[in-house]
Each structure stands twice: as C-alpha cells, then as structure tokens.
C-alpha cells in the first residue's frame, strides 16, 4: 500500500483559489457543468474538500462583511432621512411664517400642505373583546385561523383523524453541510 504524500499549504491555497475563481466566473451560480467539474475535483480526495471548506469560510466571511456594511449603510440612510425631515420641518416653519405658506423660486415651488384628519381605534388595555362582542357584535370582528400547534399534535398522534378540510403538506428535511 502506498503512503499518501501530505499536501503542502501552497497547494491547498491553489486548490481553494481554483474553486473560488471557478465560482466567481459563473457569478456564484452552480450550473450543471460547474457542478460536474466541482464534483470531479472533490472526488480526488479530502485535500480538495479541505480547500473547498476554505472557500466556504471565505464566502461566509464576505457575506458577513456585506451584512455589516448593509447595517452601516442602513443607519447612514436613516440619518440622512432624519436630517431631511428636520430640514423640511424648519423650512415649513419658514414658508408658513414668512411666505404665507407658499414660495415660488426658479427651480421649486415650496409650500405647506395639511393632510386630512384621521381617526384611529384601539382596544383599551382593560377591555374584554368577547364581552364587547356580546353587547355590540357589529363593532367586533372575529378572525378564524388554524391552531397549528393542535394540528401538529393530532397529526403526530393520529394522521387519519385530521378533518378532510385540512390540507397537509409534508416537507422533507434538508441535508446540509456544516464546517466548524
């Protein structure tokens, strides 16, 4: 039996680079041809899978960096929105106070506008909607929905006991790869 020669670090990096560039060339999309190419590459041994694991880690790190950047940009956008709202509030005060509610310039017509009045209804914290529905049924609406917890319990206990008006869709679990 021949002894397996250990892979050198630069060879592992080269494998990872090959996998990463192959994915990048296809914009990260796994086509059947690319899948076959990677399958052939991975079947050549654990070293190839180790290189692929490195690529996975790099892709996950890139995704995390993108998510962090998205959070930062979202905060920045919110800051800009707040600044714009504050400036508009000050401009409205100036337009109302100095220009009678309307100002025309070469580029803009700036004016204040009042929206229609609205009314909002909420349930008082100490109210009982069941009791309210008994006294004024036209003011309380009931919402019917399946009790999915009870359905699952009945399904696990006796599948055939479910009523015919219930649709059951079984979804098999997904097999996935984990890298620690």
Backbone as JSON, one array per atom type, in Angstrom:
{
  "sequence": "XXXXXXXXXXXXXXXXXXXXXXXXXXXXXXXXXXXXXXXXXXXXXXXXXXXXXXXXXXXXXXXXXXXXXXXXXXXXXXXXXXXXXXXXXXXXXXXXXXXXXXXXXXXXXXXXXXXXXXXXXXXXXXXXXXXXXXXXXXXXXXXXXXXXXXXXXXXXXXXXXXXXXXXXXXXXXXXXXXXX",
  "N": [[0.85, -1.18, 0.0], [0.65, 2.16, -0.91], [2.08, 5.04, 0.58], [0.38, 7.99, 1.45], [1.15, 11.15, 0.25], [1.62, 14.09, 2.09], [-0.28, 17.09, 1.67], [0.91, 20.26, 0.63], [0.82, 23.56, 2.09], [0.72, 25.69, 0.22], [-0.24, 24.32, -1.98], [-2.78, 23.64, -1.15], [-3.92, 26.17, -0.92], [-3.84, 26.87, -3.59], [-5.7, 25.07, -4.63], [-8.0, 26.01, -3.34], [-8.09, 28.55, -4.46], [-8.58, 27.86, -7.13], [-11.16, 26.74, -6.93], [-12.57, 28.94, -5.95], [-12.22, 30.86, -8.01], [-13.44, 29.51, -10.08], [-16.1, 29.48, -9.21], [-16.53, 32.26, -9.12], [-16.31, 32.97, -11.8], [-18.71, 32.09, -12.77], [-20.47, 33.75, -11.56], [-21.18, 32.85, -9.03], [-23.16, 31.04, -9.47], [-24.32, 27.75, -9.64], [-24.0, 25.86, -12.27], [-25.0, 22.98, -14.23], [-22.7, 22.04, -15.57], [-20.61, 23.24, -14.11], [-21.12, 22.14, -11.63], [-20.56, 19.45, -12.17], [-17.85, 19.67, -12.73], [-16.82, 20.57, -10.27], [-17.63, 18.39, -8.7], [-16.04, 16.33, -9.77], [-13.56, 17.37, -9.06], [-13.74, 17.32, -6.24], [-13.94, 14.62, -5.71], [-11.4, 13.75, -5.87], [-10.15, 13.61, -3.46], [-9.66, 14.2, 0.12], [-8.2, 16.49, 0.46], [-9.01, 18.25, -1.48], [-11.58, 18.78, -0.65], [-11.0, 20.02, 1.73], [-9.85, 22.33, 0.78], [-12.1, 23.37, -0.47], [-13.63, 23.85, 1.79], [-12.21, 25.95, 2.86], [-12.8, 27.9, 0.97], [-15.55, 28.11, 1.38], [-15.56, 29.21, 3.96], [-14.34, 31.67, 3.37], [-16.28, 32.76, 1.66], [-18.46, 32.91, 3.44], [-17.38, 34.73, 5.27], [-17.19, 36.94, 3.61], [-19.91, 37.35, 3.1], [-20.79, 38.01, 5.67], [-19.35, 40.38, 6.03], [-20.58, 41.92, 4.05], [-23.2, 42.0, 5.08], [-22.73, 43.41, 7.46], [-21.89, 45.83, 6.34], [-24.24, 46.54, 5.05], [-25.88, 47.03, 7.26], [-24.54, 49.23, 8.34], [-24.84, 51.05, 6.22], [-27.61, 51.23, 6.18], [-28.09, 52.5, 8.62], [-26.83, 54.89, 8.06], [-28.43, 55.84, 5.96], [-30.82, 56.19, 7.37], [-30.04, 58.24, 9.05], [-29.65, 60.28, 7.15], [-32.31, 60.5, 6.25], [-33.53, 61.41, 8.63], [-32.2, 63.87, 8.92], [-33.12, 65.18, 6.61], [-35.87, 65.26, 7.2], [-35.88, 66.91, 9.47], [-34.85, 69.29, 8.36], [-36.87, 69.85, 6.5], [-38.96, 70.32, 8.26], [-38.08, 72.7, 9.5], [-38.0, 74.32, 7.22], [-40.72, 74.36, 6.54], [-41.77, 75.8, 8.68], [-40.57, 78.26, 8.15], [-41.63, 78.86, 5.57], [-44.37, 78.96, 6.15], [-44.4, 80.98, 8.12], [-43.07, 83.25, 7.02], [-43.61, 83.44, 4.26], [-46.31, 83.04, 3.86], [-47.2, 80.43, 3.5], [-46.52, 79.55, 0.95], [-44.01, 79.44, -1.55], [-42.45, 80.48, -4.49], [-39.75, 79.64, -6.53], [-37.05, 79.87, -8.96], [-36.41, 77.2, -9.45], [-38.07, 75.61, -7.81], [-41.33, 75.09, -6.33], [-42.3, 75.75, -3.24], [-44.22, 74.68, -0.61], [-46.6, 74.44, 2.08], [-48.65, 71.72, 3.14], [-51.63, 70.36, 4.37], [-52.64, 67.29, 5.57], [-55.59, 65.16, 5.42], [-57.77, 64.87, 8.26], [-57.6, 62.12, 10.53], [-58.93, 59.19, 12.16], [-58.29, 56.93, 14.75], [-58.75, 53.68, 16.07], [-58.41, 51.71, 18.96], [-58.14, 48.9, 21.16], [-58.99, 49.22, 24.53], [-56.74, 48.77, 27.3], [-57.83, 47.33, 29.5], [-60.05, 46.11, 28.45], [-62.44, 43.59, 27.41], [-62.76, 41.78, 24.65], [-64.48, 39.7, 23.98], [-66.67, 40.03, 25.64], [-67.4, 42.56, 24.77], [-68.15, 41.95, 22.15], [-70.48, 40.54, 22.62], [-72.25, 42.53, 23.47], [-72.11, 44.5, 21.47], [-72.04, 43.28, 18.64], [-71.6, 44.08, 15.98], [-69.44, 45.76, 16.07], [-67.15, 44.35, 16.6], [-64.81, 42.23, 15.15], [-64.24, 38.86, 14.28], [-61.46, 36.7, 13.92], [-60.69, 33.87, 12.17], [-58.51, 31.14, 12.27], [-56.26, 28.4, 11.65], [-55.31, 26.32, 14.38], [-52.23, 25.65, 14.63], [-50.48, 24.34, 16.32], [-52.1, 22.53, 17.76], [-52.98, 21.08, 15.55], [-50.58, 19.88, 14.69], [-50.0, 18.24, 16.88], [-52.2, 16.46, 16.77], [-51.74, 15.39, 14.26], [-49.29, 14.08, 14.68], [-50.16, 12.18, 16.51], [-52.44, 10.79, 15.39], [-52.74, 10.55, 12.22], [-54.8, 10.03, 10.39], [-57.03, 11.02, 11.62], [-57.35, 13.68, 11.12], [-59.42, 16.32, 9.92], [-61.19, 16.41, 6.74], [-61.11, 18.89, 5.58], [-58.68, 19.96, 6.01], [-55.59, 20.7, 4.63], [-52.62, 18.96, 4.19], [-49.2, 19.32, 3.95], [-46.24, 17.76, 3.5], [-42.91, 18.39, 4.15], [-39.74, 17.39, 3.38], [-36.81, 17.16, 5.45], [-33.9, 19.22, 5.02], [-30.73, 18.26, 3.88], [-27.64, 19.29, 4.95], [-24.39, 20.84, 4.88], [-21.97, 21.25, 7.38], [-19.44, 23.29, 8.69], [-16.98, 23.44, 11.02]],
  "CA": [[0.0, 0.0, 0.0], [1.5, 3.34, -0.99], [1.83, 6.05, 1.6], [-0.13, 9.22, 0.84], [2.02, 12.29, 0.45], [0.85, 15.21, 2.65], [-0.41, 18.25, 0.78], [1.56, 21.45, 1.15], [-0.09, 24.67, 2.28], [0.54, 26.45, -1.01], [-1.07, 23.53, -2.87], [-4.15, 23.78, -0.65], [-4.35, 27.5, -1.31], [-4.06, 26.84, -5.03], [-6.99, 24.4, -4.84], [-9.04, 26.95, -2.9], [-8.15, 29.6, -5.47], [-9.23, 27.28, -8.3], [-12.59, 26.63, -6.64], [-13.12, 30.29, -5.82], [-12.27, 31.51, -9.32], [-14.45, 28.8, -10.87], [-17.39, 30.02, -8.77], [-16.61, 33.68, -9.49], [-16.54, 33.05, -13.25], [-20.14, 31.83, -13.0], [-21.21, 34.65, -10.66], [-21.66, 32.08, -7.88], [-24.26, 30.15, -9.88], [-23.9, 26.38, -9.91], [-24.58, 25.27, -13.47], [-24.7, 21.54, -14.26], [-21.3, 21.82, -15.97], [-19.75, 23.61, -12.98], [-21.35, 21.14, -10.59], [-19.81, 18.26, -12.58], [-16.43, 19.99, -12.6], [-16.5, 20.56, -8.83], [-17.79, 17.02, -8.21], [-14.83, 15.63, -10.17], [-12.47, 17.91, -8.25], [-13.9, 16.88, -4.85], [-13.75, 13.18, -5.63], [-9.97, 13.47, -5.88], [-9.62, 13.42, -2.12], [-10.06, 15.1, 1.2], [-7.49, 17.75, 0.33], [-9.85, 19.12, -2.3], [-12.69, 19.21, 0.21], [-10.45, 20.99, 2.69], [-9.72, 23.58, 0.03], [-13.46, 23.88, -0.64], [-14.04, 24.37, 3.09], [-11.59, 27.28, 2.97], [-13.57, 28.8, 0.12], [-16.82, 28.34, 2.08], [-15.28, 30.16, 5.03], [-14.11, 32.98, 2.75], [-17.58, 33.26, 1.19], [-19.23, 33.27, 4.62], [-16.8, 35.96, 5.8], [-17.6, 38.01, 2.69], [-21.33, 37.59, 3.33], [-20.87, 38.73, 6.95], [-18.88, 41.75, 5.79], [-21.64, 42.61, 3.3], [-24.31, 42.26, 6.01], [-22.3, 44.51, 8.33], [-21.9, 47.05, 5.54], [-25.64, 46.87, 4.84], [-26.37, 47.63, 8.51], [-23.93, 50.55, 8.42], [-25.48, 51.91, 5.22], [-28.99, 51.46, 6.61], [-28.03, 53.54, 9.66], [-26.48, 56.14, 7.39], [-29.62, 56.28, 5.24], [-31.76, 56.67, 8.38], [-29.52, 59.54, 9.48], [-29.99, 61.23, 6.09], [-33.76, 60.7, 6.3], [-33.8, 62.27, 9.79], [-31.72, 65.22, 8.62], [-34.05, 65.75, 5.63], [-37.13, 65.56, 7.89], [-35.65, 68.09, 10.32], [-34.71, 70.45, 7.49], [-38.2, 70.13, 5.96], [-39.76, 70.91, 9.36], [-37.64, 74.09, 9.62], [-38.42, 75.03, 6.01], [-42.16, 74.57, 6.63], [-41.99, 76.91, 9.61], [-40.19, 79.49, 7.45], [-42.59, 79.09, 4.5], [-45.63, 79.38, 6.77], [-44.25, 82.23, 8.87], [-42.56, 84.39, 6.25], [-44.13, 83.5, 2.89], [-47.75, 82.77, 3.82], [-47.49, 79.04, 3.17], [-46.12, 79.16, -0.4], [-42.89, 80.19, -2.11], [-42.03, 80.04, -5.81], [-38.4, 80.03, -6.93], [-36.8, 79.45, -10.34], [-36.36, 75.75, -9.54], [-39.04, 74.89, -7.0], [-42.45, 75.69, -5.63], [-42.22, 75.17, -1.89], [-45.44, 75.06, 0.09], [-47.07, 73.55, 3.13], [-49.91, 71.07, 2.83], [-52.17, 69.65, 5.52], [-53.37, 66.07, 5.19], [-56.93, 65.03, 6.01], [-57.83, 64.34, 9.62], [-57.87, 60.69, 10.62], [-59.36, 58.68, 13.46], [-57.75, 55.59, 14.98], [-59.43, 52.97, 17.14], [-57.67, 50.62, 19.58], [-58.82, 48.28, 22.3], [-58.48, 49.68, 25.82], [-55.99, 47.7, 27.95], [-58.64, 46.53, 30.42], [-61.27, 45.68, 27.76], [-62.62, 42.18, 27.05], [-63.42, 41.81, 23.34], [-65.57, 38.72, 23.96], [-67.81, 40.71, 26.27], [-67.79, 43.64, 23.87], [-68.84, 41.34, 21.01], [-71.83, 40.16, 23.05], [-73.06, 43.74, 23.58], [-72.11, 45.19, 20.18], [-71.37, 42.36, 17.71], [-71.22, 44.73, 14.72], [-68.2, 46.53, 16.27], [-66.01, 43.46, 16.84], [-64.64, 41.25, 14.08], [-63.52, 37.68, 14.7], [-60.54, 36.18, 12.93], [-60.55, 32.43, 12.28], [-57.3, 30.57, 11.68], [-55.95, 27.08, 12.18], [-54.42, 26.19, 15.53], [-51.22, 24.78, 14.05], [-49.9, 23.52, 17.38], [-53.03, 21.41, 17.97], [-52.95, 20.28, 14.32], [-49.34, 19.08, 14.69], [-50.17, 17.2, 17.9], [-53.13, 15.46, 16.25], [-51.06, 14.76, 13.13], [-48.3, 13.15, 15.24], [-50.86, 11.12, 17.22], [-53.28, 10.0, 14.51], [-52.83, 11.31, 10.97], [-56.08, 9.81, 9.71], [-58.1, 11.7, 12.34], [-57.47, 15.07, 10.68], [-60.61, 16.52, 9.08], [-60.93, 16.47, 5.31], [-60.94, 20.28, 5.17], [-57.3, 20.38, 6.32], [-54.58, 20.28, 3.67], [-51.35, 18.66, 4.84], [-48.06, 19.27, 3.04], [-45.05, 17.31, 4.2], [-41.67, 18.86, 3.54], [-38.63, 16.65, 3.96], [-35.72, 17.99, 5.97], [-32.79, 19.47, 4.09], [-29.42, 17.81, 4.3], [-26.72, 20.4, 4.74], [-23.01, 20.66, 5.3], [-21.53, 22.17, 8.43], [-17.99, 23.4, 8.83], [-16.64, 24.05, 12.3]],
  "C": [[0.89, 1.23, 0.0], [1.07, 4.36, 0.05], [1.41, 7.35, 0.93], [0.77, 10.38, 1.23], [1.19, 13.45, 0.99], [0.84, 16.38, 1.68], [0.24, 19.46, 1.44], [0.55, 22.6, 1.2], [-0.32, 25.45, 1.0], [-0.3, 25.67, -2.02], [-2.54, 23.64, -2.46], [-4.72, 25.13, -1.04], [-4.64, 27.56, -2.81], [-5.39, 26.16, -5.35], [-8.14, 25.33, -4.47], [-9.21, 28.06, -3.94], [-8.87, 29.1, -6.73], [-10.74, 27.2, -8.11], [-13.23, 28.01, -6.63], [-13.23, 30.98, -7.17], [-13.31, 30.83, -10.22], [-15.84, 29.3, -10.51], [-17.57, 31.46, -9.23], [-16.89, 33.83, -10.98], [-18.01, 32.84, -13.6], [-21.02, 32.68, -12.11], [-21.86, 33.89, -9.5], [-22.78, 31.11, -8.21], [-23.71, 28.78, -10.22], [-24.66, 25.84, -11.12], [-24.27, 23.77, -13.45], [-23.24, 21.25, -14.64], [-20.35, 22.13, -14.82], [-19.9, 22.59, -11.86], [-20.56, 19.87, -10.9], [-18.31, 18.48, -12.39], [-16.0, 19.96, -11.12], [-16.62, 19.17, -8.25], [-16.55, 16.2, -8.55], [-13.65, 16.08, -9.31], [-12.53, 17.37, -6.83], [-13.65, 15.39, -4.69], [-12.28, 12.8, -5.62], [-9.36, 13.44, -4.49], [-10.03, 14.49, -1.13], [-9.36, 16.45, 1.12], [-8.32, 18.76, -0.48], [-11.03, 19.65, -1.47], [-12.21, 20.21, 1.25], [-10.28, 22.35, 2.01], [-11.1, 24.21, -0.18], [-13.98, 24.47, 0.66], [-13.44, 25.76, 3.32], [-12.38, 28.3, 2.15], [-14.9, 29.13, 0.79], [-16.61, 29.36, 3.17], [-15.06, 31.56, 4.48], [-15.43, 33.59, 2.27], [-18.46, 33.69, 2.35], [-18.71, 34.57, 5.24], [-17.19, 37.15, 4.92], [-19.07, 38.36, 2.9], [-21.53, 38.38, 4.63], [-20.44, 40.18, 6.78], [-19.94, 42.55, 5.03], [-22.83, 42.94, 4.2], [-23.96, 43.4, 6.95], [-22.33, 45.84, 7.6], [-23.33, 47.5, 5.28], [-26.23, 47.54, 6.08], [-25.83, 49.05, 8.64], [-24.61, 51.52, 7.44], [-26.93, 52.21, 5.58], [-29.04, 52.54, 7.69], [-27.72, 54.89, 9.04], [-27.68, 56.71, 6.64], [-30.65, 56.84, 6.22], [-31.34, 58.05, 8.87], [-29.85, 60.61, 8.43], [-31.48, 61.54, 6.08], [-34.14, 61.63, 7.45], [-33.37, 63.71, 9.54], [-32.67, 65.92, 7.63], [-35.36, 66.13, 6.31], [-36.99, 66.79, 8.77], [-35.55, 69.36, 9.48], [-36.07, 70.84, 6.9], [-39.1, 70.77, 7.02], [-39.39, 72.39, 9.53], [-38.09, 74.92, 8.41], [-39.92, 75.33, 6.04], [-42.48, 75.73, 7.56], [-41.67, 78.24, 8.93], [-41.21, 79.84, 6.36], [-43.91, 79.58, 5.07], [-45.5, 80.76, 7.41], [-43.9, 83.43, 8.02], [-43.27, 84.54, 4.9], [-45.61, 83.11, 2.77], [-48.09, 81.36, 3.35], [-47.05, 78.59, 1.79], [-45.01, 80.07, -0.9], [-42.53, 79.6, -3.46], [-40.63, 80.56, -6.07], [-38.23, 79.61, -8.39], [-36.84, 77.93, -10.49], [-37.52, 75.03, -8.86], [-40.24, 75.76, -6.63], [-42.49, 74.98, -4.29], [-43.44, 75.63, -1.13], [-45.76, 74.03, 1.17], [-48.42, 72.96, 2.75], [-50.35, 70.28, 4.06], [-52.96, 68.45, 5.04], [-54.72, 66.04, 5.89], [-56.82, 64.47, 7.42], [-58.15, 62.86, 9.58], [-58.3, 60.34, 12.04], [-58.83, 57.27, 13.59], [-58.47, 54.97, 16.17], [-58.55, 51.83, 17.64], [-58.47, 50.09, 20.75], [-58.17, 48.78, 23.58], [-57.79, 48.5, 26.53], [-56.83, 46.79, 28.86], [-59.91, 45.97, 29.77], [-61.25, 44.18, 27.47], [-63.42, 42.16, 25.75], [-64.56, 40.79, 23.26], [-66.83, 39.32, 24.54], [-68.33, 41.83, 25.37], [-68.56, 43.11, 22.68], [-70.25, 40.92, 21.37], [-72.75, 41.37, 23.08], [-73.2, 44.47, 22.24], [-71.4, 44.33, 19.12], [-70.93, 43.01, 16.4], [-69.9, 45.52, 14.84], [-66.96, 45.65, 16.46], [-65.97, 42.4, 15.74], [-63.84, 40.08, 14.62], [-62.64, 37.19, 13.56], [-60.38, 34.68, 13.18], [-59.27, 31.99, 11.59], [-57.04, 29.22, 12.32], [-55.05, 27.17, 13.4], [-53.36, 25.18, 15.12], [-50.54, 23.89, 15.1], [-50.78, 22.3, 17.64], [-53.06, 20.5, 16.75], [-51.74, 19.35, 14.32], [-49.45, 17.96, 15.71], [-51.09, 16.09, 17.39], [-52.49, 14.7, 15.1], [-50.05, 13.73, 13.63], [-48.97, 11.96, 15.91], [-51.62, 10.21, 16.27], [-53.54, 10.79, 13.23], [-54.19, 11.18, 10.31], [-57.23, 10.53, 10.4], [-58.25, 13.17, 11.94], [-58.69, 15.22, 9.78], [-60.23, 16.67, 7.61], [-60.7, 17.89, 4.81], [-59.55, 20.83, 5.5], [-56.37, 19.82, 5.25], [-53.26, 20.08, 4.42], [-50.28, 18.57, 3.76], [-46.85, 18.88, 3.85], [-43.82, 17.79, 3.43], [-40.52, 18.1, 4.18], [-37.54, 17.61, 4.45], [-34.63, 18.14, 4.92], [-31.5, 18.95, 4.69], [-28.46, 18.94, 3.99], [-25.35, 20.07, 5.29], [-22.67, 21.68, 6.34], [-20.01, 22.14, 8.49], [-17.71, 24.1, 10.15], [-15.17, 24.36, 12.36]]
}
